[in-house]
Amino acid sequence: MSETIFLDGDYVPAGDARIPVDDRGVLFGDGVFETVRSYDGKPFRLHRHLDRMAGACQTLRLKRPYAEREVAEAVDTLIRKNGLESGNARVRITVTGGPSAGAKTLERSGTARMFILARPYEPPPDDFYREGISLVISEIRRNATSPLSTVKSSNFLDSLIARQNAADQGADDAILLSPNGNLSEATTSNLFMVSGKSVLTPEAACGLLPGVTREAIIELCADLEIPCALITAGPEDLLSADEVFLTNSMVEVLPVREVAGRPFGICPGPVTRKLITAYRNLIARETATQGGGSEALNS
């Protein structure tokens, strides 16, 4: 089956999709995106991703070209056209600043552009969840004073460089710190620690992008009566934790076996295992009664 892409209101074959060379997303990285995981044709918490995208567009003064319901309907159509009604899929929604007239400000000369991709997704291998992944602490910093720290910006180079540096050291991912040395997040995911019976995660003021899965885990901790706190902490707190895990929409809850060469005793630990199960049960519950992304907007 040939791939179909949503581009500015049309469904086009992937090979025919074109972005002009003067698009502000190409010239300046002027754009935002969201990545959503679909389970058997049902994008999980699409409404929360679209809420976050709306906030990002407001920060960048980007006028969204389509209403949330139109985007959700486009996602449903793409999933169907690309034969993704069963199994796992990755849906990426991108909004760019559109055509450039040379302005070096947020003043834009044309309509914002939107394109959506829906493709099969292969989750991390099972041994990542059985044994955990390894992390290093990056020298790259998350700038908590930058407005870009609060949006999922198309300018993703800091994360790509940090992840490449981690790979060069034989690690799976990297933890980025704020300029004053506090824990922020991993390159594409949020960071959680377990200390004693409490779950801890850096607060948003540390320069991280609050994730949709992070939000769900905080909700689940409340449901399960697991103490959970938003904190400001340094690398020493991470290295002394009992358990560590990462979260994002694609990997769900991913245990960490070591950080900067410091191994954790049992990986995944008991709290991490409980949250892996609870999160997957949450997905099953919410998608069981969901007909598609557009229906999820009503929930």
Buried (B, 14 or more C-beta within 10 A) or exposed (E): EEBBBBBBEEBBEEEEBEBEEBBBBBBBBBBBBBBBBBBEBBBBBBBBBBBBBBBBBEBBEBEBBBEBEBBBBBBBBBBBBBBBBEEBBBBEBBBBBBBBEEEEEEEBEEEBBBBBBBBEBEEEEEEBBEEBBBBBBBEBBBEBEEEBBBBBBBBBEBBEBBBEBBEEEEBBBBBBBBEEEBBBBBBBBBBBBBBEEBBBBBBBEBBBBBBBBBBBBBBBBEEEEBEBEBBEBEBEBBBEBBBBBBBBBBBBBBBBBBBBEEEBEEBBBEBBBBBBEBBEEBBEEBBEEBEBBBBBBEE
